[in-house]
Structure formats: C-alpha cells, structure tokens
Amino acid sequence: MRDKNSFALTPPMGWNSYDYYDTTVNEEQVKANADYMAARLKDYGWQYIVVDIQWYAHGAGTQRDKFQYIPFSRLEMDEFGRLLPDPERFPSSAGGMGFRPLADYIHNKGLKFGIHIMRGIPRAAAHAHLLVKGTAVTAAEVANPSSICGWNPDMYGVRFCPEGQSYYNSILELYAEWGVDFIKCDDICNTNMYANNRYSAPHEVEMLAKAIQACGRDIVLSLSPGPALIEKAWHYETYANMWRITDDFWDHWDLLKDMFRRCELWQSHVSEGCYPDCDMLPLGYLGKGFGHERVTNFTDEEQHTMMTLWCLFGSPLMLGAELTKLDDKTMSLLTNRAVLEMLTPRCRPRQVVLDASKAVWKAYNPETGKRYAALFNLGDEEAEISAEAHGIDMKAEDELTELWTGAKKKISKEGLLQEKLAPHGCAVYMGLLQNN
C-alpha cells in the first residue's frame, strides 16, 4: 500500500460545509470560506476546504421540509457514470471542467481542496447501463443492488471484481485531474443499515485505497460515518487516514461527554497518517441548510472542553461553522498555538481517570520535552477536580502553565494537581520537566 506517513503527518485541520449548509453549499460560499481561512486561519495550521454531500445533485435542499436527500433526483454525471458538480451551484464546473477551477482557486490561496463522496456507483449509472471507463462492462454489471445506504438513495455498492476496481480507479483519476487533496467517503466506515454486518464493505475501502495509490496524487482518505468498530482498527489503519469513531457529532453535551469514553477506546490507535476521528467541531453559526440557523448550543466551557479533548487526543479538526461569521471568542479557540501544539500524534495521550463526574488525561511529547495534564469537570455543578501528581507524571517542583489562560500552577503539598472548574469546564497544563 501507499506510504501514508509521507503526508498528513499531523491530523488534518480544515473546514467542511455540512454543519452549516447541509446539501446546499455553492461555489460562491465555498470561496468565501476559503478566503476567510487563508486570511485568518491558515497560519495556525488550518488548510483543508471540504465540499460535503450531494455537490452533484440538482435541486439539492429544495425539498428540505420533506427530504434531506431527494429520492432519485437528477444527478450530474459523465458518460462513464462518474459524478460531476451541479453546474447551477458550481458554475465554473460547466463544460466538463469539474472541480478543477474551484480547486485551483483554493490552491492559489495556499490551501487544500476536498470533497465528500458516497460509497459505490450511482444507481442512475447502473440503470442507464453506462460503461465503466477502460472496460467493456457497464455500471449495471459492477453494481451490487443488495448493498445500499439506508439514508441516502444515490448509490449501489460496488462488487469486489476487477471491473469494480476499474470504476474506483476511474473516479480517482478524475479527482486527481481536478486537484482533490482530501476525500471523505460516507456509508463505509460503518454500514449501519446491516445490523449483523456493520462493516459490510471492507473491499470498497481497499479498492479506494488502491485507486488513490494508482492515481499518483497524495489524497487523504477519511471514512464516515461512525461509530468505527474497534475490532476492525487494523483495517482502518492499513487503508485509511481517518475514520469516524462516532455517528454525526452535534452540539449537545451528552454527545461530548460520551466522547471521553470513545477516545479512551481508541487512544492507542493514533499514529502518523492514521487518526481516529471525533468528527466536526460544531462551533459558531450552524444549521442554515437544515432550515434553522443558530449559534452553537455549547457553552463557553464546553467549547474549551471539546477543543482540549480533540487536540490532546489527536483527532482531525474540521470546523462546521460558517467561517465568515466567526466571532473573536471563537477565533481565540481556533488560534491558540499552545493548545494546537498538542495535536501531534507524538504526544501519545492517555486517559488516566474517567467516571461520571470527571476525566483526567496526560501526554508527553519526547521531541519537545513537554508534558501535558488536563482536568475535566464532567458534572453539572462547579467542582474541584484533582489528579495525583505521580499519576500524570508531574512533580512538586514543576512549574505548569494553563494553556487557555496562561496562568501558572504548582503541584500542591499533598501531591495533587487540582483546580476548581465550572460545569463541563476544563483546564489543561503544560510543563517542561527537568528530569525526563
């Protein structure tokens, strides 16, 4: 397989259109978010601009009161059954240009371009018996009509056969021509429609990985939705760069609290080029494409907790907000270099305490000599959270810095790191220890 460690050496950081736009995002809006990222976030490591689901569907979002995905709507595609951008929403794609002009625009900003795809081959291509590029067979012959997505009507699964591989090779050839740097493939990490076989398409993961290798371009492969299956960790790690460890993550405290359990389950599987994915960061303004624009439901404390956990754990960071509406408070979350520095998989984080009221994490980066300790109040009332210094590899003489406030801290005479924290709040400390 390709050497995934030659790129994506740290978890990808970027923006994804889904949380704000759902299926409705257009070219002008993508460019506006790219402009904002290039001007205000790129210098902090944010670089991917990802167009999410149904960029190929005509009329996407026009029946949102009835359907998220209009049943069997008209899809833009070429003579080989390869989906193309809807030219009404992406006018620069007209005339067979595809996403190349938009990708060029984003690349010229010093950023990287990504797209969402669904697992499989378009049903419309199979029904029309379109040829698979480079073969004498049709889409109907490589499509598996018994393998479908339970929530999106666009695709059939692809059979595990040479012509099926040819289909995946053909779409990756197209994406490489466009200049795609990132693919989020859906209905593949957990094919949850099939309760007795929730990982029913591992061959399609392998076919995608082989097609990426064959296309000659470094493309990050992200698998959705979750929850990923821990017993299949070896397979995700072998063939993908990212895999979702949760279903869609939204701005609800119960989902955030549950991420501590999920992160502990996956904490040993973070490495260069391989990232268990906590899903997008639902910050700022969300939901316009879903019919109700709103500001995130997360409190300030919960936002700090989410950013701290995602960075310490080593999850990819994908913003779901409309970037052009970010306020200064949210920007301060996204541009804290000391917190973002924890994101490297070299930190090897570990959760050392988890119960209903608190969580404690530690990490150590041997390259920088920095040690980290994070205290989280998972309860609904203000509480003093503490951790024994030896359990987090700290010593009484160490001077610690809280990364959100810059405040200095010492281990107590009782050998504890302790802090009074607001409900759902956190504190994260860094120390440069003398005797590593």
C-alpha positions as CSV (number, residue, x, y, z in Angstrom):
1,M,0.0,0.0,0.0
2,R,1.0,3.7,-0.3
3,D,3.1,5.2,2.4
4,K,0.5,7.2,4.4
5,N,3.2,8.6,6.6
6,S,4.7,10.6,3.8
7,F,1.9,13.2,4.2
8,A,-0.8,14.0,6.8
9,L,1.9,13.7,9.5
10,T,-0.4,15.5,11.8
11,P,-4.2,15.3,12.0
12,P,-5.8,17.3,9.1
13,M,-7.3,20.7,10.1
14,G,-9.9,22.4,7.9
15,W,-13.5,23.4,7.2
16,N,-16.3,21.2,6.0
17,S,-19.6,22.7,4.6
18,Y,-22.0,20.2,6.1
19,D,-22.9,21.6,9.6
20,Y,-23.9,25.0,8.2
21,Y,-25.0,24.3,4.6
22,D,-26.1,20.6,4.6
23,T,-26.6,19.7,0.9
24,T,-27.0,23.3,-0.4
25,V,-23.5,24.8,-0.5
26,N,-22.5,26.6,-3.7
27,E,-19.3,27.8,-5.3
28,E,-19.5,31.4,-4.0
29,Q,-20.0,30.2,-0.4
30,V,-17.1,27.8,-0.7
31,K,-14.8,30.5,-2.0
32,A,-15.9,32.9,0.8
33,N,-14.9,30.4,3.4
34,A,-11.6,29.7,1.7
35,D,-10.9,33.4,1.6
36,Y,-11.5,33.6,5.3
37,M,-9.4,30.6,6.1
38,A,-6.5,31.9,4.0
39,A,-6.6,35.3,5.6
40,R,-7.1,34.4,9.3
41,L,-6.6,30.7,10.0
42,K,-4.0,29.3,7.6
43,D,-1.1,30.5,9.7
44,Y,-2.3,28.3,12.5
45,G,-2.4,25.1,10.5
46,W,-5.9,25.2,9.1
47,Q,-5.7,24.3,5.4
48,Y,-8.5,21.9,4.1
49,I,-11.7,23.2,2.4
50,V,-14.1,20.3,2.0
51,V,-17.3,20.4,0.0
52,D,-19.7,17.9,1.6
53,I,-22.5,15.8,0.4
54,Q,-24.5,16.0,-2.8
55,W,-22.5,18.5,-4.7
56,Y,-23.6,16.6,-7.8
57,A,-27.3,16.6,-7.2
58,H,-29.7,19.0,-9.0
59,G,-32.1,20.8,-6.7
60,A,-30.4,19.6,-3.5
61,G,-32.0,21.1,-0.5
62,T,-35.1,22.4,-2.3
63,Q,-37.4,19.9,-0.6
64,R,-35.8,20.1,2.9
65,D,-39.2,20.1,4.6
66,K,-39.7,16.6,3.3
67,F,-36.3,15.1,2.5
68,Q,-32.7,15.7,3.3
69,Y,-31.8,13.8,0.2
70,I,-34.5,14.0,-2.6
71,P,-35.3,10.4,-3.6
72,F,-33.7,9.6,-7.0
73,S,-33.2,13.2,-8.0
74,R,-31.3,14.1,-11.2
75,L,-27.5,13.7,-10.7
76,E,-24.9,15.3,-12.9
77,M,-22.5,12.7,-14.3
78,D,-20.4,11.9,-17.3
79,E,-20.7,9.1,-19.9
80,F,-18.8,6.8,-17.5
81,G,-21.1,7.2,-14.6
82,R,-18.7,9.5,-12.7
83,L,-20.5,12.2,-10.8
84,L,-19.8,15.8,-11.6
85,P,-20.6,19.1,-9.8
86,D,-24.0,20.6,-10.4
87,P,-23.2,23.5,-12.7
88,E,-26.1,25.5,-11.3
89,R,-24.4,25.7,-7.9
90,F,-20.8,25.4,-9.2
91,P,-20.8,27.4,-12.4
92,S,-17.1,27.1,-13.0
93,S,-17.6,23.3,-13.5
94,A,-19.5,23.7,-16.7
95,G,-18.1,22.4,-20.0
96,G,-16.5,19.4,-18.4
97,M,-14.2,21.4,-16.1
98,G,-15.5,19.7,-13.0
99,F,-14.0,20.9,-9.7
100,R,-10.6,21.9,-11.3
101,P,-11.3,25.7,-11.4
102,L,-12.5,25.7,-7.7
103,A,-9.6,23.5,-6.6
104,D,-7.2,25.9,-8.5
105,Y,-8.8,28.9,-6.6
106,I,-8.3,27.2,-3.3
107,H,-4.8,26.0,-4.1
108,N,-3.8,29.6,-5.1
109,K,-4.8,30.6,-1.6
110,G,-2.2,28.2,-0.2
111,L,-5.0,25.8,0.9
112,K,-6.0,22.2,0.1
113,F,-9.3,21.1,-1.5
114,G,-11.5,18.1,-0.5
115,I,-14.8,16.6,-1.5
116,H,-17.4,14.2,0.1
117,I,-18.4,11.1,-1.8
118,M,-20.7,8.2,-1.2
119,R,-19.5,4.6,-1.3
120,G,-20.4,2.9,-4.5
121,I,-21.5,3.7,-8.0
122,P,-24.6,5.9,-8.9
123,R,-27.8,3.9,-9.3
124,A,-28.6,6.1,-12.2
125,A,-25.4,5.0,-14.0
126,A,-26.4,1.3,-13.4
127,H,-30.0,1.8,-14.6
128,A,-28.7,3.6,-17.8
129,H,-26.1,0.8,-18.4
130,L,-23.2,3.3,-18.7
131,L,-19.8,1.9,-19.5
132,V,-17.1,1.8,-16.8
133,K,-14.2,3.7,-18.2
134,G,-11.5,1.5,-19.6
135,T,-13.6,-1.7,-19.6
136,A,-16.2,-3.4,-21.8
137,V,-18.7,-3.8,-18.9
138,T,-21.4,-1.5,-17.7
139,A,-22.2,0.0,-14.3
140,A,-25.0,-2.4,-14.0
141,E,-22.5,-5.3,-14.0
142,V,-20.3,-3.9,-11.2
143,A,-23.1,-2.5,-9.1
144,N,-24.4,-4.6,-6.2
145,P,-28.1,-3.8,-5.8
146,S,-28.3,-5.6,-2.5
147,S,-25.7,-3.2,-1.0
148,I,-27.3,0.2,-0.4
149,C,-27.2,3.1,2.0
150,G,-30.2,3.3,4.4
151,W,-30.3,7.1,4.4
152,N,-29.1,8.2,1.0
153,P,-30.7,7.0,-2.3
154,D,-27.9,7.8,-4.7
155,M,-25.6,4.7,-4.9
156,Y,-25.3,1.0,-5.1
157,G,-22.3,-0.8,-3.6
158,V,-19.6,-2.0,-5.9
159,R,-18.8,-5.6,-6.4
160,F,-15.3,-6.9,-5.5
161,C,-14.1,-7.6,-9.0
162,P,-11.5,-6.2,-11.4
163,E,-14.1,-4.1,-13.2
164,G,-15.2,-2.7,-9.8
165,Q,-11.7,-1.7,-9.2
166,S,-11.6,-0.1,-12.6
167,Y,-14.6,2.1,-11.6
168,Y,-12.9,3.3,-8.4
169,N,-9.7,3.9,-10.4
170,S,-11.7,6.0,-12.9
171,I,-13.2,8.3,-10.3
172,L,-9.8,8.8,-8.5
173,E,-8.2,9.5,-11.9
174,L,-10.9,12.2,-12.3
175,Y,-10.4,13.6,-8.8
176,A,-6.6,13.7,-9.3
177,E,-7.2,15.7,-12.5
178,W,-9.3,18.1,-10.6
179,G,-6.7,18.5,-7.9
180,V,-8.5,16.9,-5.0
181,D,-6.4,16.6,-1.8
182,F,-9.0,15.0,0.6
183,I,-11.8,12.5,0.2
184,K,-14.5,11.9,2.8
185,C,-16.2,8.7,1.8
186,D,-19.5,8.1,3.5
187,D,-21.6,4.9,4.2
188,I,-18.4,2.9,4.5
189,C,-16.8,3.2,8.0
190,N,-19.9,1.7,9.5
191,T,-22.6,0.4,7.1
192,N,-25.1,0.6,9.9
193,M,-28.1,-0.5,7.8
194,Y,-26.8,-4.1,8.1
195,A,-27.0,-4.8,11.9
196,N,-25.4,-8.2,11.5
197,N,-22.5,-6.9,9.5
198,R,-21.8,-3.3,10.2
199,Y,-18.6,-3.3,8.3
200,S,-20.0,-4.9,5.2
201,A,-17.9,-3.1,2.6
202,P,-14.2,-3.5,3.6
203,H,-13.4,-4.4,0.0
204,E,-14.6,-1.0,-1.1
205,V,-12.2,0.6,1.5
206,E,-9.4,-1.4,0.0
207,M,-10.4,-0.5,-3.6
208,L,-10.5,3.2,-2.7
209,A,-7.0,2.9,-1.2
210,K,-5.7,1.1,-4.2
211,A,-7.3,3.7,-6.5
212,I,-5.7,6.6,-4.6
213,Q,-2.3,4.8,-4.8
214,A,-2.8,4.4,-8.6
215,C,-3.8,8.0,-9.2
216,G,-0.4,9.4,-8.4
217,R,-1.7,12.1,-6.1
218,D,-1.4,12.4,-2.3
219,I,-5.1,12.3,-1.2
220,V,-6.2,11.9,2.4
221,L,-8.9,9.2,2.8
222,S,-11.4,9.8,5.5
223,L,-14.1,7.2,6.3
224,S,-17.6,8.0,7.6
225,P,-19.9,7.6,9.4
226,G,-19.2,6.1,12.8
227,P,-19.0,4.5,15.1
228,A,-16.0,2.7,13.8
229,L,-15.6,-0.8,15.0
230,I,-12.6,-1.3,17.4
231,E,-12.2,-4.9,16.2
232,K,-11.6,-3.5,12.7
233,A,-8.9,-1.0,13.8
234,W,-6.2,-2.8,11.9
235,H,-8.2,-2.5,8.7
236,Y,-8.8,1.2,9.1
237,E,-5.2,1.8,9.9
238,T,-4.0,-0.2,6.9
239,Y,-6.1,1.5,4.3
240,A,-7.3,4.9,5.6
241,N,-6.0,8.1,7.1
242,M,-9.1,8.9,9.2
243,W,-12.1,7.0,10.4
244,R,-15.0,8.3,12.4
245,I,-15.4,6.9,16.0
246,T,-18.8,8.4,16.4
247,D,-22.0,9.0,14.5
248,D,-22.7,12.6,13.5
249,F,-21.5,14.8,16.3
250,W,-23.6,17.8,17.2
251,D,-23.6,20.5,19.8
252,H,-25.2,18.5,22.7
253,W,-23.4,17.9,26.0
254,D,-24.3,14.3,26.2
255,L,-22.5,13.6,22.9
256,L,-19.5,15.5,24.1
257,K,-19.4,13.7,27.5
258,D,-19.6,10.4,25.7
259,M,-16.5,11.3,23.6
260,F,-14.3,10.7,26.7
261,R,-15.3,7.0,26.6
262,R,-14.8,6.8,22.9
263,C,-11.4,8.5,22.9
264,E,-10.2,6.1,25.6
265,L,-11.3,3.2,23.5
266,W,-9.2,4.5,20.5
267,Q,-6.3,6.3,22.2
268,S,-3.8,3.6,21.3
269,H,-4.6,3.8,17.6
270,V,-3.4,7.4,16.9
271,S,-0.2,7.5,14.8
272,E,1.3,9.5,12.0
273,G,-1.1,9.2,9.0
274,C,-3.7,7.3,11.0
275,Y,-6.3,9.2,13.0
276,P,-9.4,8.1,14.8
277,D,-11.8,11.0,14.0
278,C,-14.1,12.6,16.7
279,D,-16.0,14.4,13.8
280,M,-16.5,18.0,13.1
281,L,-16.3,20.9,15.6
282,P,-19.9,22.4,15.8
283,L,-18.8,25.9,16.7
284,G,-20.1,29.4,15.7
285,Y,-23.1,29.6,13.4
286,L,-24.6,26.3,12.3
287,G,-27.7,24.8,10.6
288,K,-28.7,27.2,7.9
289,G,-29.1,24.5,5.3
290,F,-31.1,22.4,7.7
291,G,-33.7,25.2,7.9
292,H,-32.7,26.7,11.2
293,E,-29.6,28.9,11.5
294,R,-28.4,29.1,15.1
295,V,-25.3,29.7,17.2
296,T,-23.8,26.6,18.7
297,N,-25.6,25.2,21.8
298,F,-22.3,24.6,23.5
299,T,-21.4,26.8,26.4
300,D,-18.0,28.6,26.5
301,E,-16.8,25.9,28.9
302,E,-18.0,23.1,26.7
303,Q,-16.3,24.6,23.7
304,H,-13.0,24.7,25.6
305,T,-13.5,21.1,26.7
306,M,-14.2,20.0,23.2
307,M,-11.1,21.7,21.7
308,T,-8.9,20.5,24.5
309,L,-10.0,16.9,24.1
310,W,-9.8,16.8,20.3
311,C,-6.3,18.3,20.4
312,L,-5.0,16.2,23.2
313,F,-6.4,13.0,21.8
314,G,-5.1,13.8,18.3
315,S,-8.3,13.9,16.3
316,P,-8.6,15.7,13.0
317,L,-10.1,19.2,13.4
318,M,-12.8,20.1,10.9
319,L,-14.8,23.2,11.5
320,G,-18.5,23.0,10.8
321,A,-19.2,26.8,11.2
322,E,-19.8,29.4,8.6
323,L,-16.3,30.9,8.9
324,T,-17.3,34.4,7.7
325,K,-19.4,34.7,10.8
326,L,-16.9,33.6,13.4
327,D,-16.6,36.0,16.4
328,D,-13.4,36.9,18.3
329,K,-14.2,34.4,21.1
330,T,-14.5,31.5,18.7
331,M,-11.3,32.6,16.9
332,S,-9.4,32.5,20.1
333,L,-10.3,28.8,20.4
334,L,-9.0,28.1,16.9
335,T,-5.8,30.1,17.1
336,N,-4.3,29.1,20.5
337,R,-0.9,27.8,19.3
338,A,-0.1,26.2,22.7
339,V,-3.3,24.1,22.6
340,L,-2.9,23.2,18.9
341,E,0.6,22.0,19.6
342,M,-0.8,19.1,21.5
343,L,-2.4,17.8,18.3
344,T,0.7,15.9,17.1
345,P,0.4,12.1,17.5
346,R,3.9,12.1,19.1
347,C,2.2,13.2,22.3
348,R,0.8,9.7,22.9
349,P,-2.1,10.8,25.1
350,R,-3.7,8.6,27.8
351,Q,-6.8,9.0,29.8
352,V,-6.0,8.0,33.4
353,V,-9.3,8.7,35.1
354,L,-12.9,8.6,33.8
355,D,-16.0,8.5,35.9
356,A,-19.4,10.2,35.8
357,S,-18.0,13.4,37.3
358,K,-14.5,13.9,35.9
359,A,-11.9,12.9,33.4
360,V,-8.1,13.3,33.6
361,W,-5.7,13.0,30.7
362,K,-1.9,13.1,30.4
363,A,0.5,13.2,27.4
364,Y,4.2,13.6,26.8
365,N,6.0,14.8,23.6
366,P,9.5,13.4,23.7
367,E,10.7,15.7,20.9
368,T,9.9,18.9,22.8
369,G,10.2,17.5,26.3
370,K,6.7,18.9,27.1
371,R,4.3,17.1,29.4
372,Y,0.6,17.8,29.5
373,A,-2.1,17.2,32.0
374,A,-5.8,18.0,31.6
375,L,-8.6,18.1,34.1
376,F,-12.2,17.9,33.0
377,N,-15.3,18.6,35.1
378,L,-18.0,16.3,33.6
379,G,-20.5,17.2,36.3
380,D,-23.3,19.7,36.2
381,E,-22.1,21.8,39.1
382,E,-18.9,23.6,39.9
383,A,-16.4,21.2,41.4
384,E,-12.8,20.9,42.4
385,I,-11.1,18.4,40.2
386,S,-7.8,16.9,41.2
387,A,-5.3,14.3,40.0
388,E,-2.4,12.7,41.8
389,A,0.9,14.1,40.5
390,H,2.5,10.7,40.1
391,G,-0.4,9.5,38.0
392,I,0.1,12.3,35.5
393,D,3.9,12.2,35.6
394,M,4.2,15.6,37.3
395,K,6.5,16.6,40.3
396,A,6.1,19.2,43.0
397,E,9.0,21.3,41.7
398,D,7.5,21.6,38.2
399,E,6.0,24.9,37.2
400,L,3.0,24.4,35.0
401,T,1.2,26.8,32.6
402,E,-2.5,26.6,31.9
403,L,-2.8,26.8,28.1
404,W,-6.0,28.7,27.8
405,T,-5.3,31.4,30.4
406,G,-1.6,31.4,30.7
407,A,-1.9,31.1,34.5
408,K,1.0,29.5,36.4
409,K,0.4,26.5,38.6
410,K,2.2,24.2,41.1
411,I,1.5,20.8,42.4
412,S,0.1,21.1,45.9
413,K,1.9,20.0,49.0
414,E,-0.4,17.0,49.1
415,G,0.9,15.9,45.7
416,L,-2.1,16.9,43.8
417,L,-2.9,18.9,40.7
418,Q,-6.2,20.5,41.4
419,E,-8.5,23.2,40.1
420,K,-12.0,24.5,40.7
421,L,-13.8,24.1,37.4
422,A,-17.1,25.4,36.1
423,P,-19.7,22.8,35.0
424,H,-18.4,21.0,31.9
425,G,-15.2,23.0,32.0
426,C,-11.6,22.1,31.9
427,A,-8.0,23.2,32.5
428,V,-5.0,21.9,30.6
429,Y,-1.4,22.3,31.8
430,M,2.0,22.1,30.1
431,G,5.2,21.6,31.9
432,L,8.9,21.4,30.8
433,L,10.2,18.9,33.2
434,Q,13.8,18.9,34.3
435,N,14.3,15.1,34.7
436,N,12.6,13.4,31.7
